[in-house]
Amino acid sequence: MDVCNAALAAILKSGLSTFAKIANDSFKSLISILTEQYLSLSATIILSRAASEMMQPINC
């Protein structure tokens, strides 16, 4: 029974560490994607504001 419990514990530990690694990699990937999207959106907003200001008539 002890051998069975030890084997089960080893399998669970291995599975949990693998799951933790996959979850960690996925989280890092998600953060990277979200950061990239945020920066892209920020650049788009800045460019659209600059373009709309350039379209304003000049009052002399």
Secondary structure, 3 states (H helix, E strand, C coil): CHHHHHHHHHHHHHHHHHHHHHHHHHHHHHHHHHHHHHHHHHHHHHHHHHHHHHCCCCCC
